Amino acid sequence: HKVSEGDYYEDPYWPTVQQWCQDNNLPLIGYHYVTTDDAASQAQTWQGNNGGTLAMLDWEENGGNLSNLTAVVDAFNAAGITVQLGYYPQWYWSQQGGGDLSGPANALVSSAYLDGSGYASTIYANSGGDSGNGWAPYGGATPAAWQFTSSANIAGFMVDCNAYLGADINVLLGTAPTSRTATPVQ
């Protein structure tokens, strides 16, 4: 769910969604829409809306070049916020001249849409499914998730849909419990 945008917008619905997910034990990660505003101010806007210590950055139209993205990632990290996911679509990355995407997030989210709308499962299958072009590496990174449509019919609403091939969504979101080795009793 959107938390913030640039240095000027805090989504008013974020606190309600965040609380509901916590109350219902559902995994959640918020996202910040990257702009060319001052990078540190963008991190402060995130914090001002209680975005948390894990973030997804949405870098696309009006997000500036790769240097700007890197500055925003660095500002988030300096503020104690881990950039867990990066929605850095190949089409925008290409428009900005390419570059290395292996560092500005723990996991890359790609986008490649097939024309059309309907049920998510049908759109995904028609897009190539687990072999679709949204899984192809670029920028030195392999997508961990793929946004394959913005037009899936879910309960009568047209929404974005993403695919994840892992077994536990908490791993993708960075919310999986860490295993720790027991310390032997002496």
N, C-alpha and C positions, 0 to 999 in steps of 0.2 A: 504494500500500500504506500502511496506517496506520503512522504513526511514533509519535504521542503523542496524549494526551487530557488536557485541563485542565492542572493543575499536579501531577498524581499518577500518570500512567501512561505508560510507555514500552513500546511493543510489542516483545516479545523476538524476534520473527521478522524485524523490519525489517533488522537488520544482515545477515542471511543473504540475504534477498531483494535488498537493495541490492548486495551483492557478486556474487551470481549474475547480476544484470542487467548489471553492469559487465563481468564476465568474458565475457558472451555478447553484448555490444554491443547491448543492448536499452534503449530509452528508459524512464525511470521518473521518477515524481514521487511523493513521499510526501505524506500528508495528516495534518493535525492536527484533532482534533475539539474545537471551541470549546465552552468552558463559561463560567460566570460567575466562575471563579477569577481571581485577580489576573492581569492581562494580561501583565505582565513575567515572572511565574513560568511562564506558559504557554509563552512563547518560550524560557525557560531549559529547560523540560522537553523541548521540541523539540531544542534544541541538545545536551542531555544524552544523547540517543539518536542523535546524529550525523545529524540530519535533512537537513542541507545548507543551501544558500543559496537554494533555490527551494522553495516550499511551495504546497500546496493547503489551503485552510481549509474545513472541513465545519461549516457553521452551520445547525443545526436544533434539534430538541428539546433543552432545557436549555442552549441557547446564549445565552440572554438576548436583549436587544433590539438594535437597530441601533447604538446608542451603545456597547454592550459589544463588538459585532463590530468597530466602528471602533477601539476601544481595543486590541483584540488585534492588528488589522492594524498599527496604529501601533507596538506593542511589537515585533512581528516585524520591521518595517522598521528600527526603532531598533537591533535586534540584527544588522542586516546581512542579513536574510532577505527576499527578494522574494516577495510573495504573488502567484504566477503565476496560480493558478486559485482561484475561489471557488465551492464548491458551496453556493449560496444559493437553495434551492428557493422557488418562488413561493408555495407553500402556507404555508411558515414565514414568509417575508417579509410576507405578508398578515396572518398572525396577530399579527405584531409591529407592525402599523400602517403598513407600507410604508416609503417613504423612498428616498433616492437610492443606487443600487447601482453607479453608474458609476465610483466611485473605489476601493472596498475590494478590488479584484483586477484584474490585467491582463486576465483573461478570466472570464466568467460561465459556470457549469455549471448548467443548469436540471434540474428533474425533473418529469415528468408521466407517470404510469404508466397503461397500459391494463390492465384486469383480464385475467387469464389467464397462462398459461405456455406454453412450447414453445421452438422455435428462435428465436434472436434476430432473424434476418432476417424471419420471419413476424410476430413481435410488432411489430417496427419498421414493417413495411408496414401492419399493422392499426392502428397508432397514427397513421397519416397520412404516414409516411415523411418525406421531405425537406420536406413541407408541414405536418407535424404541429404540434400546439399547443405542444410543448416548444421550438419555435424562436421563439415569439412574444416580443417584447421586453417587459420590465417593469422598473420601478425605474430607468429611464433607461439601461438596458443591454440589449444583444442577446446572447442565449446563443451562446457559441462551441462548446459541446458540450451534449448533451442526454442525461441518464440516463432512458431510456425504459422500463426494467423492472428489477425485482429478482428476476425469476423466469425467466431464460433458461436453457435446457438447453445447457450447454457440456460436452461430454465426460462426460456423466452427472452433472454438478454443477449446482445451481441458483445462478446468480450475477447480480449487477447487470450491466447492459450500457449502454454509452453510444454515442452517435453523434457523429461529427465530420465536417463537410463539407469540411474543408480537404484539401489534397493531401499534407501532411507533418505527421505527428503531433508531430514535434519542435518545430514552430512553436507548437502549442498548449501543449506542456509547457515551453516556454521554453528548450529545449536545442538549438535549431537553431544551427549555426555562423553567426557574424556575418560578413557580407562586409565586406572592408575595401578601400579604394581604395589602390592602390599609390602610394607617394611617388616622384615623378619623381627620377631621378638627376641631380645637377647637376654 
